Amino acid sequence: MKMLSVAGLILFAVGGAVLAMPAAASRQEAAGPPFARTVEGIPTASPETTTEPTTAPQRGRDLGWSASEEYIAAQMAMAEAEGEDTEGKALVILVIYNRTKSGEFPDTVAGVISQKNAFTSYHNGRYEAVKPDADCWAALDLIQEMGWDESQGALYFERTPEDGKSTWHGRNLERLFIHGNHTFYTEKEAKEP
């Protein structure tokens, strides 16, 4: 997806389609922070904004999400990983994406995050209390614009437990890796009898 700000409009080029919305409705402004850059004096929605048209295929990964779904995922990244780096937030977004594609979880972003016992911050009210910051949008761009995915197909994560502390995740899932303060997991492989 490419973005360009022209005459108070933000233009989004996705595949062969071009969408326009008023600059005030862009996701960065909706999230709160003011625009930090301009192109010819016009506020832009992304540091990657270009005035050059492109027909080259994107290197990134199209998650197939609507703007509303992107907002929900970015908001969940803020709720679950506010103190993490951009990649840590991207990993939370990728867990949501991996779940929608797994066949074992709901196939919508809203369905995944609201599933019982799935995301603590959704059920304890933190999700509703936060708005995505610029780093959450950078995490989404890292995935969609740059094609970054170091999730190893993770379907679960938790705050990394203290040494020796047993958790449901640790007992029931296969640990993949630790990033920042989170440990990421997937389902255990079925063992043959």
Residue, then its C-alpha position, 0 to 999 in steps of 0.5 A: m500500500k502506498m500513501l500520498s497526501v495531495a490537496g488535503l486528501i490522503l490517497f491510498a494505492v492498493g493493488g490497482a485501486v486508488l482510495a481517497m480520504p480527507a487528511a483529517a481521517s487518516r489513521q495517524e491523526a485518528a490515533g492522536p499524534p500530529f503529522a510530523r512531515t510534509v510534502e510541498g507543505i501538505p501534511t502526510a500520513s506516513p514517513e514513506t510517502t512519495t510523490e512518485p507514482t509506482t506500478a511496481p509490486q509491493r514487497g510487503r505482505d497484504l494482510g487483507w484487512s480493512a482499515s477498521e481491522e488494521y485499527i483493531a490490530a494496532q489498538m491490540a498491539m498498544a494494549e498488549a505491547e505498549g512497552e515493547d519495541t516496534e518488532g514486539k508490537a508487530l509480533v502481536i499483530l502477526v499472532i492475530y493474523n496467524r490466528t485468523k488464517s489457522g482454521e483453529f480460531p475465528d477468521t476475523v480480527a474482531g473475532v480473534i481478539s474478543q475470543k474468551n481467554a484469548f487476550t487479557s487486555y481485551h477482557n480487563g478493559r485495557y484495550e478500550a482504554v488505549k489508542p494506537d500510537a505511531d509505533c503501533w502503526a510503524a509495526l503494521d507498516l513493517i509487516q505490510e510495507m516491508g514484508w517483515d514476519e519473524s513470528q514463526g507462525a506463533l499463535y500464542f504469547e504471554r509475558t515471559p514468566e519468571d524463571g521456574k514459574s509454570t504457566w498454562h502456555g509452558r505446559n501445553l504449547e511449544r515454545l518458539f522464542i522470546h522477544g522483549n518481555h513476551t514468549f511466543y508459542t504454537e500448538k504442540e505437534a501431535k505425537e504418534p502413539 
